[in-house]
Amino acid sequence: MTQIQKLRYRIDATDRLIITATQDGLPLVPRPYDEIARQTGLESQLVKQRMSAMLERRIIRRMGVVPNHYHLGFTANGMSVWDVDEAQMDSIGALVGGLDYVSHCYQRPKNLPLWPYNFFAMVHARSRPEVEEKVAQIADLVGEASHSHSILYSSKILKKTGIRLKAQRDEKCSD
């Protein structure tokens, strides 16, 4: 399946039912797929197959544990912002995104003259000096591909969820 075909994939009623049942997370039980199947009236194997297909098509980007970093003591969180050479963006993204203290990184367009940054990497640490030390490590990795950078510190969490689908009334599932 090509990238374009993956982007054009549309969810059906069964996919939507599984997404709405899991969008707040998988049930914390020994057999979560069985629980989702029970909640949705689907077979457990179908739930697994559909979730796997949605992962492959990037309808679901990933499944994993999302710890609350504040509860784990990582309260100094800084979004490091960078002016990075466009030609090296992919390699820098892969390098920085692989660091264990970076939870996510992404590219965004610059908005000159007000905003010269095109690369963002969220750094988690227990103190601001630790954030600054980690950003310095990133600066060493990025080297001359970065012309400048800064750190924007979080002050509070405003939203910690992805997009949410509403369940449709009288939703019927068909394979």
C-alpha positions in Angstrom: 0.0 0.0 0.0 1.4 3.4 -1.0 1.6 6.4 1.3 -1.2 8.1 -0.7 -3.4 5.0 -0.3 -2.8 5.0 3.4 -3.8 8.7 3.6 -7.0 8.1 1.7 -8.1 5.2 3.9 -11.4 5.9 5.6 -12.6 4.4 8.8 -15.8 2.4 8.8 -18.3 1.9 11.6 -16.3 -1.0 13.1 -13.1 1.1 13.2 -14.9 4.0 14.7 -16.4 1.8 17.4 -12.9 0.5 18.3 -11.4 4.0 18.3 -14.1 5.4 20.6 -13.7 2.5 22.9 -9.9 2.9 23.2 -9.3 6.7 22.7 -8.9 7.2 26.5 -6.5 4.2 26.6 -6.5 0.5 26.7 -8.3 -1.1 29.7 -5.8 -1.9 32.5 -6.8 -5.5 32.7 -4.8 -8.7 31.9 -6.6 -9.2 28.5 -7.4 -5.7 27.2 -8.4 -6.8 23.7 -10.9 -9.2 25.2 -12.3 -6.3 27.3 -12.6 -4.0 24.2 -14.4 -6.9 22.4 -16.8 -7.3 25.3 -17.5 -3.5 25.4 -18.1 -3.3 21.6 -19.8 -6.6 21.0 -17.0 -7.6 18.6 -14.8 -10.7 18.5 -11.4 -10.2 20.2 -9.5 -11.4 17.1 -11.3 -8.8 15.0 -10.4 -6.1 17.4 -6.7 -7.1 17.2 -6.8 -7.3 13.4 -8.6 -3.9 13.0 -6.2 -2.2 15.4 -3.2 -3.6 13.6 -4.6 -2.5 10.2 -5.3 1.0 11.6 -1.7 1.2 12.9 -0.4 0.1 9.5 -2.4 2.8 7.8 -1.4 5.4 10.4 -5.1 5.9 11.5 -3.6 5.0 14.9 -0.1 6.5 15.2 1.1 4.4 18.1 0.1 2.4 21.1 2.0 2.6 24.3 2.2 3.7 27.9 2.0 7.5 28.4 3.3 8.2 31.9 2.5 11.5 33.6 6.0 13.0 33.8 4.9 15.5 36.5 4.0 12.6 38.8 7.4 11.0 38.1 9.2 14.1 39.2 10.0 15.6 35.7 8.6 19.0 36.5 11.1 21.2 34.5 9.9 20.8 31.0 11.3 22.9 28.2 10.4 23.1 24.5 13.7 23.6 22.8 13.2 25.6 19.6 15.8 25.6 16.8 16.6 27.3 13.6 17.8 24.3 11.6 19.0 23.9 8.0 16.1 22.4 6.1 18.4 20.1 4.1 19.4 18.3 7.4 16.0 18.3 9.0 15.2 14.6 8.6 18.5 13.4 9.9 18.4 15.8 12.8 14.9 14.8 13.6 15.8 11.2 13.8 18.9 11.9 15.9 17.1 14.2 18.4 13.9 12.2 18.5 15.9 9.1 19.6 17.2 10.8 22.7 15.6 9.3 25.9 14.9 12.7 27.4 13.1 14.0 24.3 9.4 13.0 24.3 8.6 14.4 20.9 10.0 16.6 18.2 8.6 18.0 15.0 9.2 20.5 12.2 7.1 23.6 11.7 7.5 26.5 9.3 9.3 29.7 10.3 7.3 32.9 10.6 10.0 35.5 9.8 10.8 38.0 11.1 9.0 37.2 14.3 9.7 33.5 14.7 13.0 32.1 13.2 12.5 28.5 14.5 11.6 25.5 12.4 12.4 22.5 14.7 11.0 21.8 18.1 12.0 19.2 20.7 10.4 18.7 24.1 12.9 18.1 26.8 11.9 16.7 30.2 14.0 17.0 33.4 13.8 17.5 37.1 15.2 21.0 37.1 15.8 23.9 34.7 19.6 23.5 34.9 19.1 19.9 33.9 17.0 21.0 30.9 19.7 23.5 29.9 22.3 20.7 30.2 20.3 18.4 27.9 19.6 21.2 25.4 23.4 21.8 25.3 23.8 18.1 24.5 21.4 18.5 21.6 23.3 21.6 20.5 26.5 19.5 20.4 24.7 16.8 18.3 23.1 19.3 15.9 26.3 21.3 15.5 26.5 23.9 12.8 23.2 22.8 11.3 21.6 25.0 13.9 21.9 28.7 13.6 20.2 29.5 17.0 18.0 28.0 19.6 16.0 28.9 22.7 14.0 27.1 25.5 10.4 27.8 26.3 9.5 26.4 29.7 6.1 24.9 30.5 4.1 26.5 33.2 1.1 24.2 33.3 -0.7 21.5 31.3 -3.6 22.8 29.3 -4.5 19.7 27.4 -3.1 16.2 27.4 -5.3 14.3 24.9 -5.4 13.7 21.2 -8.4 14.2 19.0 -11.6 12.6 20.3 -14.3 11.0 18.2 -17.9 10.9 19.3 -19.8 7.6 19.2 -22.5 7.6 16.6 -26.0 6.6 17.6 -27.2 3.3 16.4 -23.8 2.4 15.1 -23.9 -1.0 13.4 -20.7 -2.9 12.7 -20.2 -4.8 9.5 -17.1 -6.4 8.2 
